[in-house]
């Protein structure tokens, strides 16, 4: 384990157990995932780099999908999948932005979901930038590129938003073809028989972080190793502790290069992209829209 850093008190206030296991008890209930935001970096054949943001949401106000190219509101696709109109779940939309042509193609008519707003099977979303496939997610068998040149794209950031009880369970893959890890973040309060609130983070049922006395150690950082990768884990639950009704807890998992400290400047560009995975948790509950697609 790497050295643990906290913003308030000494490191002795935090314990790490490599051999303990964590699991949700029967009394625990997971928070509901209501929003997922993914940021992809696309490198076109012109060597230009473009960031594409894909947002899936499922809350009381809206259920659907939005795709934004280069953070430009004029190059945004918005799809309301909660509508009964068939055309919103499948279609194509073309926009002109900064002398570029952007084609959005999507098919969510048979999309299957697990527990969150993001589909897991039988769907696709594609973004074509000036006749070059800049992004494709979903089932490749459902979409024909018709010899369209394919750009290089990769996921560089993912954010998941939860509401409800402070038990956040999810899956994450830190590398393109790497292993999928089960991550559980749990904030236990004084109302659960504890004298002080406690934070625990587990990966594949293995406790990697255990923080006691959260009213003192509400922010911190620790390095962990997963499958040869060094991961920075940062947490900030000050907002949730100070304002349980509307505050937000933030947990970030960010990859870093183990050997970056000795690389020469000219070789730094050969390092892999830093990947950030962020969990936003709130204890406030919201009624989710009932999902009908793919059920």
C-alpha positions as CSV (number, residue, x, y, z in Angstrom):
1,X,0.0,0.0,0.0
2,X,1.1,3.5,-0.7
3,X,1.3,6.3,1.8
4,X,-2.0,7.7,3.0
5,X,-2.5,11.4,3.0
6,X,-5.3,13.2,4.8
7,X,-6.0,16.9,5.0
8,X,-6.7,17.2,8.7
9,X,-5.2,14.8,11.3
10,X,-2.4,12.3,11.4
11,X,-2.3,9.2,9.3
12,X,-2.8,7.1,12.5
13,X,-6.5,7.9,12.2
14,X,-6.8,5.7,9.1
15,X,-6.4,1.9,8.9
16,X,-6.1,-0.3,5.8
17,X,-6.9,-4.0,5.9
18,X,-5.7,-6.1,3.0
19,X,-7.2,-9.3,4.2
20,X,-10.7,-8.2,5.4
21,X,-13.7,-8.6,3.2
22,X,-16.7,-6.4,3.0
23,X,-20.2,-7.1,1.9
24,X,-23.6,-5.5,2.1
25,X,-25.7,-6.8,4.9
26,X,-29.4,-7.5,4.5
27,X,-30.2,-4.2,6.1
28,X,-28.1,-2.3,3.6
29,X,-29.7,-0.9,0.5
30,X,-27.8,0.5,-2.4
31,X,-28.2,4.0,-3.6
32,X,-29.8,4.4,-7.0
33,X,-27.7,5.4,-9.9
34,X,-29.5,8.1,-11.9
35,X,-26.8,9.6,-14.1
36,X,-23.7,8.5,-15.9
37,X,-21.3,10.9,-17.7
38,X,-18.6,9.5,-20.0
39,X,-15.9,11.6,-21.7
40,X,-14.2,10.2,-24.8
41,X,-11.1,11.5,-26.5
42,X,-11.1,11.2,-30.3
43,X,-8.0,11.6,-32.5
44,X,-9.1,12.2,-36.1
45,X,-7.0,11.4,-39.2
46,X,-6.2,15.1,-39.4
47,X,-4.5,14.7,-36.0
48,X,-7.1,17.0,-34.4
49,X,-8.3,15.9,-30.9
50,X,-11.9,16.2,-30.0
51,X,-13.6,15.4,-26.7
52,X,-17.1,13.9,-26.8
53,X,-19.3,13.7,-23.8
54,X,-22.0,11.1,-23.5
55,X,-24.6,11.5,-20.7
56,X,-27.2,8.9,-19.6
57,X,-29.8,10.0,-17.1
58,X,-32.8,8.5,-15.4
59,X,-34.5,10.7,-12.9
60,X,-37.8,12.4,-12.1
61,X,-37.3,15.1,-14.7
62,X,-35.9,13.1,-17.7
63,X,-34.9,9.7,-18.9
64,X,-32.6,9.6,-21.9
65,X,-29.3,10.4,-23.6
66,X,-27.3,13.5,-24.6
67,X,-24.1,13.6,-26.7
68,X,-22.0,16.8,-26.9
69,X,-19.0,17.3,-29.2
70,X,-16.2,19.6,-28.0
71,X,-18.4,21.1,-25.2
72,X,-20.3,23.0,-27.8
73,X,-24.0,23.3,-27.1
74,X,-24.7,23.8,-30.8
75,X,-23.3,20.3,-31.5
76,X,-25.5,18.4,-29.0
77,X,-27.9,15.5,-29.4
78,X,-30.7,15.1,-26.9
79,X,-32.9,12.0,-26.9
80,X,-35.8,11.4,-24.5
81,X,-36.1,7.6,-24.3
82,X,-39.1,7.9,-21.9
83,X,-41.3,9.2,-24.7
84,X,-43.7,6.8,-26.3
85,X,-42.8,8.1,-29.8
86,X,-40.7,5.4,-31.6
87,X,-38.5,7.9,-33.4
88,X,-36.8,9.2,-30.3
89,X,-35.4,5.7,-29.6
90,X,-33.9,5.3,-33.0
91,X,-32.7,7.8,-35.6
92,X,-30.2,10.1,-37.2
93,X,-29.5,13.8,-36.7
94,X,-27.1,16.0,-38.5
95,X,-25.8,19.4,-37.3
96,X,-23.3,21.9,-38.7
97,X,-20.8,23.4,-36.2
98,X,-17.7,25.4,-36.9
99,X,-17.7,24.4,-40.6
100,X,-17.9,20.8,-39.6
101,X,-20.6,18.3,-40.2
102,X,-21.6,16.0,-37.3
103,X,-23.9,13.0,-37.7
104,X,-25.5,11.4,-34.7
105,X,-26.9,7.9,-35.1
106,X,-28.6,5.9,-32.4
107,X,-30.8,2.8,-31.8
108,X,-32.2,2.2,-28.3
109,X,-35.4,0.5,-29.3
110,X,-34.4,-2.9,-27.8
111,X,-31.8,-1.6,-25.3
112,X,-31.4,-3.7,-22.2
113,X,-30.5,-2.2,-18.9
114,X,-29.2,-3.5,-15.6
115,X,-29.5,-1.2,-12.6
116,X,-28.6,2.2,-14.0
117,X,-29.6,4.6,-16.8
118,X,-26.8,3.3,-19.2
119,X,-27.8,0.3,-21.4
120,X,-25.7,-2.8,-21.3
121,X,-26.8,-4.6,-24.5
122,X,-28.7,-4.4,-27.8
123,X,-28.1,-0.7,-28.6
124,X,-25.6,1.6,-30.3
125,X,-24.7,5.3,-30.4
126,X,-22.4,6.6,-33.1
127,X,-20.9,10.0,-33.9
128,X,-19.6,10.7,-37.4
129,X,-17.3,13.8,-37.7
130,X,-16.8,15.0,-41.3
131,X,-17.4,11.5,-42.7
132,X,-15.1,9.9,-40.1
133,X,-16.4,7.7,-37.3
134,X,-15.4,9.6,-34.2
135,X,-17.1,7.5,-31.6
136,X,-19.0,4.3,-31.4
137,X,-20.4,2.6,-28.3
138,X,-22.7,-0.4,-28.1
139,X,-23.3,-3.4,-30.3
140,X,-21.2,-3.2,-33.4
141,X,-23.4,-5.8,-35.1
142,X,-26.3,-3.3,-35.1
143,X,-24.4,-0.6,-37.0
144,X,-22.8,-0.7,-40.4
145,X,-19.9,1.7,-41.0
146,X,-20.1,1.2,-44.8
147,X,-16.3,1.7,-45.2
148,X,-16.3,4.9,-43.2
149,X,-12.8,5.7,-41.8
150,X,-12.6,5.0,-38.1
151,X,-10.8,7.4,-35.8
152,X,-9.0,6.4,-32.6
153,X,-11.0,7.1,-29.5
154,X,-10.7,6.1,-25.9
155,X,-12.6,6.6,-22.6
156,X,-10.8,9.1,-20.4
157,X,-13.3,9.9,-17.8
158,X,-16.5,8.4,-16.2
159,X,-18.7,9.9,-13.6
160,X,-21.6,8.1,-11.9
161,X,-24.2,9.9,-9.8
162,X,-26.2,8.2,-7.0
163,X,-29.0,9.2,-4.7
164,X,-30.3,7.4,-1.6
165,X,-28.5,5.5,1.1
166,X,-24.7,5.9,1.4
167,X,-23.8,2.6,-0.1
168,X,-22.5,2.9,-3.7
169,X,-21.8,-0.3,-5.7
170,X,-20.6,-0.3,-9.2
171,X,-18.2,-1.9,-11.8
172,X,-15.3,-0.2,-13.5
173,X,-12.5,-1.1,-16.0
174,X,-9.4,1.0,-15.7
175,X,-7.9,-0.2,-19.0
176,X,-9.5,-0.8,-22.4
177,X,-9.0,-4.6,-22.3
178,X,-8.3,-4.8,-18.6
179,X,-10.2,-6.6,-15.8
180,X,-13.6,-5.4,-14.6
181,X,-13.5,-4.6,-10.8
182,X,-16.4,-4.6,-8.4
183,X,-16.2,-1.4,-6.2
184,X,-18.3,-0.8,-3.1
185,X,-18.1,2.5,-1.2
186,X,-19.9,2.6,2.1
187,X,-20.3,5.5,4.6
188,X,-21.6,4.2,7.9
189,X,-23.1,6.8,10.3
190,X,-23.6,7.1,14.0
191,X,-27.1,5.9,13.7
192,X,-25.8,2.4,12.9
193,X,-24.4,1.8,16.4
194,X,-21.1,3.5,15.6
195,X,-19.6,6.2,17.9
196,X,-18.1,8.0,14.9
197,X,-18.9,7.8,11.1
198,X,-16.7,5.4,9.1
199,X,-15.8,5.1,5.4
200,X,-14.8,1.9,3.7
201,X,-13.9,1.2,0.1
202,X,-13.6,-2.3,-1.2
203,X,-12.5,-3.7,-4.5
204,X,-13.7,-7.3,-5.4
205,X,-14.8,-7.7,-1.8
206,X,-11.4,-6.7,-0.5
207,X,-11.1,-3.7,1.8
208,X,-8.5,-1.3,0.4
209,X,-9.5,1.8,2.5
210,X,-10.9,2.1,6.0
211,X,-11.3,5.6,7.4
212,X,-12.5,6.2,11.0
213,X,-13.6,9.5,12.6
214,X,-14.8,11.0,9.3
215,X,-15.8,14.3,11.0
216,X,-12.0,14.8,11.2
217,X,-10.8,12.9,8.1
218,X,-13.5,14.0,5.7
219,X,-10.9,14.5,2.9
220,X,-8.0,12.3,2.0
221,X,-5.9,10.4,-0.6
222,X,-4.4,7.0,-0.9
223,X,-2.5,5.0,-3.5
224,X,-3.5,1.5,-4.3
225,X,-2.4,-1.1,-6.8
226,X,-4.8,-3.0,-9.1
227,X,-3.5,-5.4,-11.7
228,X,-0.2,-3.7,-12.0
229,X,-1.8,-0.2,-12.2
230,X,-1.2,2.5,-9.6
231,X,-4.5,4.1,-8.7
232,X,-5.0,7.3,-6.7
233,X,-8.1,7.2,-4.6
234,X,-9.4,10.5,-3.3
235,X,-12.4,11.2,-1.2
236,X,-14.3,14.3,0.0
237,X,-17.4,13.8,2.0
238,X,-17.4,17.2,3.8
239,X,-20.6,18.3,2.0
240,X,-22.5,15.2,2.9
241,X,-21.4,15.4,6.6
242,X,-22.3,19.0,6.9
243,X,-25.5,19.0,5.0
244,X,-26.9,15.4,4.8
245,X,-30.1,16.6,3.0
246,X,-28.4,18.2,0.0
247,X,-24.7,17.6,0.4
248,X,-22.6,15.5,-2.0
249,X,-19.8,13.0,-1.3
250,X,-17.2,12.6,-4.0
251,X,-14.9,9.6,-4.6
252,X,-12.3,9.6,-7.4
253,X,-10.2,6.8,-8.7
254,X,-7.5,8.0,-11.1
255,X,-4.8,6.0,-12.9
256,X,-1.2,7.1,-12.8
257,X,2.0,6.0,-14.3
258,X,4.2,4.0,-11.8
259,X,7.4,5.0,-13.7
260,X,6.5,8.5,-14.7
261,X,9.0,10.0,-12.2
262,X,12.0,8.7,-14.2
263,X,10.7,9.1,-17.8
264,X,12.6,11.7,-19.9
265,X,10.4,14.7,-21.0
266,X,10.5,13.5,-24.7
267,X,9.1,10.1,-23.6
268,X,6.3,11.4,-21.5
269,X,4.0,11.7,-24.5
270,X,4.2,7.9,-24.9
271,X,2.4,7.3,-21.6
272,X,-1.2,6.1,-21.6
273,X,-4.0,8.6,-21.0
274,X,-4.9,9.2,-17.4
275,X,-8.3,7.7,-16.7
276,X,-10.6,9.1,-14.0
277,X,-13.5,7.4,-12.5
278,X,-15.7,9.5,-10.1
279,X,-18.6,8.7,-7.9
280,X,-21.0,11.4,-6.7
281,X,-23.2,10.3,-3.9
282,X,-26.1,12.0,-2.2
283,X,-28.4,10.7,0.5
284,X,-31.4,12.7,-0.9
285,X,-33.9,10.4,-2.6
286,X,-35.5,11.0,-5.9
287,X,-38.2,9.0,-7.7
288,X,-36.7,7.5,-10.8
289,X,-38.7,7.3,-14.0
290,X,-39.9,3.8,-14.7
291,X,-37.9,2.2,-17.5
292,X,-39.8,0.3,-20.1
293,X,-37.1,0.0,-22.8
294,X,-35.8,-3.5,-23.3
295,X,-38.0,-5.0,-20.6
